[in-house]
Amino acid sequence: MDKFFISSAQTPERAERFLAVNAHVPGLMHSPGVDGSTLDINEMKEKGLVSDACQFTREAIGSGLAHVALWGNVAQRGVPAHIFEDDAFLCRNFEQGSARIIASLPDDWDIILWGSNSDTPLQFELLPGITQCVAMVSDESVRKGIHAFRDMDVTSVPLRLAQTFGLCGYAISPAGAMKLIKSCLPLATVNVSHPCLGGRVIAAHSIDILMNRHYAEMMAYTSFPPLCLTDNVRTNSPTP
């Protein structure tokens, strides 16, 4: 499977760091993303990519469209792919672990998240159709231990995903890519209720929140424990 990582051409140091910390993973391909500062928003609206109701920042629009562009690539080629953001750290056995998990998924899988934002809840089915589980970890401990994680072999299992935030790393199938393109475009600021946050309603301000609306109705999975971590900063994530 192809492995793309999204990193802006305006911040080459981030791409350099990503490649350095993940040098143990072969075949990582740079996707320069979309520079939101240069986008013609009216043109994006005319193309059906952004709605009049979108209140995303330009940076968030660019980030969202960078993911959408790769979904289009996956859907067009008919071949699943891994997609990472440039703050992702992959465990030492990511290549073997992710391949084993994908081989174990049903043929109609849509997406599997290799990790998510550590400072937000992760809701999944611990026992299929029976036990909904919500996991939280300390984002401070993740940031402190993230370099040790890179040198760690992780034995993970796929579990049906209900809700979470963040897109540090995931694999997506052609069918999943088409579903998310149809579900998340045009980008719009809509109110989203999140049971894992006690029913709190959040106004979507990034594409991962829009995606979060649809995981439960898709063949969506999370790997637990994660094969991918991020040292993201708390203020970048929607938290309780």
N, C-alpha and C positions, 0 to 999 in steps of 0.2 A: 504494500500500500504506500502511496505517496504520503509524505509528511511535510506539510506547509507550516511555516511560522510567519505571523503577521508582525511586521515591524516597520515603522515609518522611516522613509528615506531621510527625513529631517533629523532623526536621532540615531545615527549609525552606531553610536556607542551601545545602544540597547541591543541591536542585532549582534554586535561583537560579544557582549556579555552572554546572550542566549546561546550562541554557538560554543563559547568557551565552557560554560557550565554544563552543557549537554553534548560535549565532544564524544561521549561514549555511545551516542545514538547516531547511526549512519543515515545518510540520505536526507538530511533536513534542508528544505528548500525555502528560500526567502520570498515572501510575498510583500511588496512594499506598501500594501494597503491603500487607503484613500485619504488624501489630505483634505480634511474638512474645511480648513481655512480658505481653500481655493475653490470650493464647490460653488456652482451656480445653483442656489436652492430652488429658484423658480424652474430651472431646467430639470432638476430632480423631481419636482412635483409634476411637471408635464410628462415625465417618463414613468410616473406611477411608483416611484421609489420612496417618496416622502409625501405625507399628507399635509393638508392645511392645519390639521390638529397636532402636528408634531412640534413639541417644544424642547426637543433634544438640543444640547449644545452642538456647535459645529464639530467639535471633536468627537462627540458621541455619534453623530450622523456618519462621520467618516469611518469610525470604528465599526459601526453596524454594517455599513455598505461593504467594508473589507471582508467581513464574514460572508455576506450575501454573495459577493463575487466568487468566492471559493465554493459556496454551495452550488452556484450555477455551473462552475467547472466540473464538480462531481456529478451533477445531474446530467450534464451534456455528455460527459465521457462514459457515464454508466459504471464508474469504478469508485468504491469507497475510498476515503482518505482520512488521515489524521490532520487536525488543525490546532495550532497552538498560538497563544499570545506570547509576546517576548519577555514576559516575567515568569515564564514557566520553568520549573526544575523537574526533570524526569528521573525516576529512580534508576539504579544501575541496570536492572533487568527489564527495563521498559519494553524493549524490542520483543523479548521472549514472552513476557507476561501479557502484553496487549494482544499478541498473536494468539496465544492460548485462549484468552477470554473471548475474542471475536469468533474463534472457531467453535466456541461452546454456545454462542447465541443462536436463537432461532433464525431461520432464513429471512424472516420479515422484519428483522431489527431495523430501527431508524437511526438511533444515535446512542452513544455511550460516552458519558463524561468520565475522563480519567482523573479529574479533580475539580474542585470548585473553590470559591472564596472561603477561606477558613473562618472568617469572622461572621458568617451567616449560617442559618440552619440548613441542614441537608435532610430532606424527608424522603424515605424510601420504604419499600415493603420488605421487612425482615423475613416474614413468612408470606409467600405469595397469596394475595387476596385475603389475608387474615390479620397480619400485624403491621400496622403503620408505625415506623420508627423515626424519630427525629434526633439527629446527632449534631452536637456542637463541639468544637475544639477551640483551644486557645490560640488565637492568631499570633500572639507574642511568642508562644513556644514554637510555633511553626517557623517563624522568621529566624529564631535562634538556632533551630535544628535543621534548617533547610539544606545546608551544605552536607551534613551527615546523611540526610535522606538521599541525596544524589549518589552516595556510595553504598546504598542499602539495596538488598534484594527484597522485594515486597511480594508476598503471596496474597493475591486479591481475588475476589469473586464478584460477578455481576449481579446487581440487585435492581429490581424495577424502580425507576425514579419517579417521584411525585413532584418535588419542588426543590429548587436551590438557586443560587445566584453565582455568577462568574463563569468565564469561559477560558480558563487558563489552558485547558487541553481537552480535546474530545475527538472521537471518530464518528463519521457520519456516512450513511449509505446513500446511494442515489435516490431511493424512495424517501428517506428522511430529509434529504436536501430539498426535494420538490415540496414536501409538506410544509417545511419551514418557510420556504420562499412564498408559498401561497398564504401562510398564516401570519407572517410577520411584515409583509409589504402591503401597502406603503407603511413606512415607519410612522407611528402615531403615538401621541401621549394619551394613554387610556388608563383608567383606574383599574388596578388589579388587586383582587383580594387574595391574601396569603394565609391559609389555615395554619401553616407551620410558624407563623408569626402571630398566632392568637387571633386570626381573622383580620389583622391590620390591612388596610387598603393603602396601596402605594401607587402613586402616579408614575407610570413607566417613563424612565428617562434614559434608557439604554436598551440595546437589543436583547441582552440576557434576561431582562425582566419580561420583555415580550415573549421570548422563547419559553419562559417559565410558565406562561399561561397554558401551554400546549403539551408539556411533558406527559401529564397524566393520561392524555387521550392518544398518545403515540406509543410505539414500542421503544420507549426510552429507558435507559439503564444508567446506573452509576457503578463505578468500580469501588469496592470497599474492602480494605482500606485503599486510599488513592494511590495511583501510580504516578501522579503529577501533583505538585504543590506550587503555590505562588507566594511570593513575599509582598503581596499587594498591601497598600496602606488602608487602614480602616475607613478613612473618610471617603474612599472611592466606592464603598459598598453600601447597599441599603441594609441597615441593621435595626433590630428592635428598639 
